[in-house]
Amino acid sequence: MSDIEDRIFTMEDEVKDLTPTFIIYGQEGCGKTTFVSYAPGLFYIDVEDGRSSITKTPNRPKVFKPDGIDDLAEIYLYLKSNPDKYESVAIDTVTELESWFLEESIRRQCKKDPNKDPDRATQDDYGRAAQRMKKMGRKFRSLDVYTFFIAHTREDKDESTGIISKGPAVMPSVMKTLNGFVDFIFYMGLDDEGNRSILTQPTNTFRAKHRIGELPRVIELGSDFENCRIDKVLNMIEKTKTKKGDE
């Protein structure tokens, strides 16, 4: 009973008091890491060795390069135990992290079954990896900081219509879970002239959403990396949080 009492807290007064969670996805090289590197007080989890892309920016976030999956649990506990140390956390990318979980699942099963093919993933392997990904996402979502899950792009074709839809490159069951608890899904596009933009609302082709504040359907970022920054978008969200939250 005493543990329950310790965990009870007063509900936030307004939606503006909540800290949003984001999925940022797009093709390789479009500027996702640079964009997120401008998050305030950032703790950057470099799963994919992507930090070289932000050496050209003035930002120098604190970086952690995990050696494996077990490090993720340690990072979560560290951040949970130091709630005021960072304002933001980014995992770059969850696409690569998912492959880590899948490889770990295969390794574990190979230890149990010497006849298992280590180069072939079964449905059970995918299922176990998906469950661990969902658990990881929920834990980092619970941190009282801006949380950014960076992902590559996945294309899926509807065989009946031929329409190709694009979304974050994670397993469908993982995406369904993440979609339920993140506040924003942003697609970052890059045109032939090097201009970047953020899609904030869904189309027939792209998955996107925002549930807090008011944002334009497309946020134009231009070609200058100094304008490709999440802090400007966060300011837009902060200024309009109560508008959409009151609907």
C-alpha positions as a printed NumPy array, in Angstrom:
array([[  0.   ,   0.   ,   0.   ],
       [  2.809,   2.45 ,   0.837],
       [  4.332,   1.914,  -2.607],
       [  1.03 ,   2.873,  -4.243],
       [  0.835,   6.04 ,  -2.149],
       [  4.346,   7.034,  -3.191],
       [  3.474,   6.674,  -6.882],
       [  0.29 ,   8.773,  -6.862],
       [  0.716,  12.242,  -8.364],
       [ -1.506,  15.176,  -9.186],
       [ -2.666,  15.271, -12.802],
       [ -1.088,  18.006, -14.937],
       [ -3.231,  21.141, -15.065],
       [ -3.045,  21.548, -18.84 ],
       [ -1.791,  19.769, -21.942],
       [  0.968,  22.388, -22.108],
       [  2.511,  20.781, -19.006],
       [  3.083,  17.478, -20.823],
       [  6.357,  16.714, -22.645],
       [  5.753,  15.379, -26.189],
       [  7.203,  12.289, -27.845],
       [  8.137,  12.178, -31.54 ],
       [  8.894,   9.809, -34.394],
       [ 10.998,  11.491, -37.079],
       [ 11.409,   9.421, -40.233],
       [ 12.71 ,   9.856, -43.765],
       [ 15.163,   8.515, -46.315],
       [ 18.839,   8.157, -45.435],
       [ 20.712,  11.44 , -45.704],
       [ 17.679,  13.724, -45.631],
       [ 18.787,  15.508, -42.442],
       [ 16.881,  13.783, -39.631],
       [ 19.86 ,  13.674, -37.262],
       [ 20.799,  17.302, -37.926],
       [ 17.17 ,  18.306, -37.343],
       [ 16.915,  16.528, -33.988],
       [ 20.405,  17.619, -32.87 ],
       [ 18.943,  21.058, -32.08 ],
       [ 16.72 ,  19.638, -29.339],
       [ 17.402,  21.329, -25.982],
       [ 19.664,  19.54 , -23.5  ],
       [ 19.947,  16.505, -25.762],
       [ 21.169,  13.046, -24.741],
       [ 21.855,  11.403, -28.11 ],
       [ 21.885,   7.583, -28.321],
       [ 23.966,   6.811, -31.409],
       [ 22.852,   3.335, -32.458],
       [ 23.794,   3.766, -36.121],
       [ 27.004,   5.862, -36.003],
       [ 25.065,   8.799, -37.39 ],
       [ 26.599,  11.563, -35.32 ],
       [ 29.121,  12.508, -38.017],
       [ 26.307,  14.35 , -39.801],
       [ 26.005,  16.885, -36.982],
       [ 29.664,  17.87 , -36.745],
       [ 28.832,  20.773, -39.072],
       [ 26.297,  22.197, -36.601],
       [ 27.057,  24.303, -33.511],
       [ 25.317,  21.726, -31.33 ],
       [ 27.339,  19.305, -29.253],
       [ 24.85 ,  17.005, -27.545],
       [ 25.954,  14.457, -25.009],
       [ 26.469,  11.188, -26.897],
       [ 26.237,   7.567, -25.824],
       [ 27.288,   4.813, -28.226],
       [ 25.645,   1.57 , -27.033],
       [ 27.589,  -1.657, -27.456],
       [ 24.434,  -3.74 , -27.485],
       [ 20.856,  -4.105, -26.333],
       [ 21.719,  -4.423, -22.654],
       [ 23.057,  -0.883, -22.724],
       [ 19.561,   0.399, -23.565],
       [ 18.196,  -0.785, -20.228],
       [ 21.119,   0.836, -18.426],
       [ 20.57 ,   4.104, -20.296],
       [ 16.893,   4.112, -19.386],
       [ 17.633,   3.54 , -15.702],
       [ 20.301,   6.242, -15.779],
       [ 17.927,   8.794, -17.304],
       [ 15.108,   7.752, -14.976],
       [ 17.393,   8.235, -11.975],
       [ 18.574,  11.647, -13.208],
       [ 15.333,  13.336, -14.292],
       [ 16.729,  16.877, -14.341],
       [ 20.004,  16.173, -16.123],
       [ 18.662,  16.286, -19.722],
       [ 15.727,  17.908, -21.477],
       [ 15.655,  15.605, -24.503],
       [ 16.65 ,  12.088, -25.549],
       [ 16.973,  10.726, -29.094],
       [ 17.433,   7.157, -30.33 ],
       [ 19.047,   7.154, -33.786],
       [ 17.776,   4.942, -35.323],
       [ 15.042,   2.664, -34.033],
       [ 15.246,   0.959, -37.427],
       [ 18.761,  -0.261, -36.645],
       [ 17.833,  -0.962, -33.03 ],
       [ 15.057,  -3.272, -34.216],
       [ 17.62 ,  -5.298, -36.167],
       [ 19.64 ,  -5.619, -32.947],
       [ 16.634,  -7.092, -31.152],
       [ 16.023,  -9.5  , -34.017],
       [ 19.653, -10.644, -34.08 ],
       [ 19.584, -11.105, -30.315],
       [ 16.425, -13.209, -30.585],
       [ 18.073, -15.44 , -33.2  ],
       [ 21.221, -15.851, -31.084],
       [ 19.201, -16.882, -28.044],
       [ 17.224, -19.441, -30.01 ],
       [ 20.415, -20.852, -31.567],
       [ 21.716, -21.531, -28.072],
       [ 18.555, -23.483, -27.303],
       [ 18.436, -25.27 , -30.655],
       [ 21.806, -26.095, -32.307],
       [ 19.972, -27.027, -35.524],
       [ 18.497, -23.567, -35.983],
       [ 19.792, -21.638, -38.998],
       [ 21.496, -18.487, -37.586],
       [ 20.927, -16.661, -40.885],
       [ 17.176, -17.215, -41.034],
       [ 14.666, -15.418, -38.83 ],
       [ 11.388, -17.181, -38.052],
       [  8.045, -15.625, -37.204],
       [  8.777, -16.391, -33.559],
       [ 12.05 , -14.452, -33.811],
       [ 10.227, -11.459, -35.265],
       [  7.555, -11.717, -32.591],
       [ 10.058, -11.74 , -29.729],
       [ 11.979,  -8.832, -31.25 ],
       [  8.759,  -6.863, -31.68 ],
       [  7.759,  -7.401, -28.055],
       [ 11.123,  -6.148, -26.818],
       [ 10.943,  -3.13 , -29.133],
       [  7.501,  -2.23 , -27.777],
       [  8.726,  -2.546, -24.208],
       [ 11.731,  -0.351, -24.943],
       [  9.536,   2.272, -26.606],
       [  7.142,   2.418, -23.676],
       [  9.967,   2.861, -21.186],
       [ 11.612,   5.731, -23.03 ],
       [  8.171,   7.241, -23.646],
       [  7.672,   7.39 , -19.875],
       [ 10.658,   9.701, -19.351],
       [  9.702,  13.289, -18.568],
       [ 11.735,  14.703, -21.461],
       [ 11.276,  15.341, -25.161],
       [ 11.745,  11.885, -26.665],
       [ 12.692,  11.369, -30.319],
       [ 12.602,   8.025, -32.112],
       [ 14.447,   8.5  , -35.428],
       [ 13.713,   5.992, -38.201],
       [ 14.309,   5.279, -41.864],
       [ 11.392,   4.975, -44.318],
       [  9.447,   1.795, -45.021],
       [  7.33 ,   1.315, -48.151],
       [  4.313,  -0.998, -48.223],
       [  2.265,  -1.781, -51.334],
       [ -1.457,  -2.436, -51.193],
       [ -1.811,  -5.362, -53.593],
       [ -5.478,  -4.615, -54.294],
       [ -4.994,  -0.945, -55.225],
       [ -1.299,  -0.763, -56.082],
       [ -0.931,   2.254, -53.783],
       [  2.434,   2.493, -52.024],
       [  2.325,   3.923, -48.515],
       [  5.33 ,   5.168, -46.564],
       [  5.974,   5.179, -42.845],
       [  8.688,   4.611, -40.253],
       [ 10.829,   1.537, -40.989],
       [  9.861,  -0.728, -38.106],
       [  7.724,  -3.85 , -37.952],
       [  3.971,  -3.185, -38.42 ],
       [  3.104,  -4.412, -34.914],
       [  5.764,  -2.135, -33.429],
       [  4.494,   0.795, -35.492],
       [  0.963,   0.184, -34.268],
       [  2.153,   0.408, -30.661],
       [  4.36 ,   3.452, -31.228],
       [  1.567,   5.189, -33.123],
       [ -0.638,   4.825, -30.065],
       [  1.617,   6.594, -27.617],
       [  3.703,   9.113, -29.555],
       [  2.307,  12.611, -29.952],
       [  3.951,  13.424, -33.278],
       [  4.98 ,  11.51 , -36.382],
       [  6.95 ,  13.72 , -38.766],
       [  8.03 ,  12.746, -42.252],
       [ 11.113,  14.643, -43.415],
       [ 11.336,  15.133, -47.175],
       [ 14.195,  16.382, -49.347],
       [ 13.623,  17.713, -52.866],
       [ 16.011,  17.84 , -55.826],
       [ 17.218,  21.341, -54.868],
       [ 18.159,  20.213, -51.356],
       [ 15.183,  21.851, -49.645],
       [ 13.888,  20.028, -46.604],
       [ 10.358,  19.959, -45.266],
       [  8.376,  18.306, -42.492],
       [  4.987,  16.712, -43.126],
       [  2.878,  16.879, -39.95 ],
       [ -0.439,  15.438, -41.16 ],
       [ -1.178,  12.162, -42.974],
       [ -1.774,  11.785, -46.698],
       [ -2.727,   8.807, -48.858],
       [  0.989,   8.087, -49.188],
       [  2.675,   9.185, -45.962],
       [  2.027,   8.385, -42.319],
       [  2.148,  11.499, -40.126],
       [  0.296,  13.044, -37.19 ],
       [  0.335,  15.666, -34.486],
       [ -1.967,  15.662, -31.503],
       [ -0.698,  18.647, -29.472],
       [ -0.747,  22.278, -30.556],
       [ -1.308,  23.667, -34.03 ],
       [  1.138,  23.191, -36.894],
       [  0.907,  23.784, -40.632],
       [  0.431,  20.684, -42.752],
       [  3.941,  21.182, -44.166],
       [  6.785,  23.004, -42.422],
       [  9.31 ,  24.308, -44.949],
       [ 12.894,  24.166, -43.637],
       [ 14.848,  25.24 , -46.72 ],
       [ 18.328,  24.06 , -47.696],
       [ 20.425,  25.729, -44.973],
       [ 21.231,  23.269, -42.196],
       [ 21.016,  26.129, -39.675],
       [ 17.271,  26.293, -40.397],
       [ 16.843,  22.517, -40.225],
       [ 16.232,  22.455, -36.486],
       [ 13.674,  20.907, -34.188],
       [ 13.84 ,  23.705, -31.595],
       [ 11.96 ,  26.033, -33.963],
       [  9.198,  23.451, -34.305],
       [  9.125,  22.904, -30.533],
       [  8.58 ,  26.648, -30.08 ],
       [  5.653,  26.488, -32.506],
       [  4.183,  23.608, -30.524],
       [  4.695,  25.293, -27.149],
       [  2.972,  28.488, -28.322],
       [ -0.13 ,  26.617, -29.499],
       [ -0.342,  23.68 , -27.076],
       [ -3.469,  24.876, -25.334],
       [ -5.314,  25.616, -28.59 ],
       [ -5.465,  22.04 , -29.803],
       [ -5.487,  20.625, -26.294],
       [ -8.7  ,  22.525, -25.502],
       [-10.581,  21.079, -28.496]])
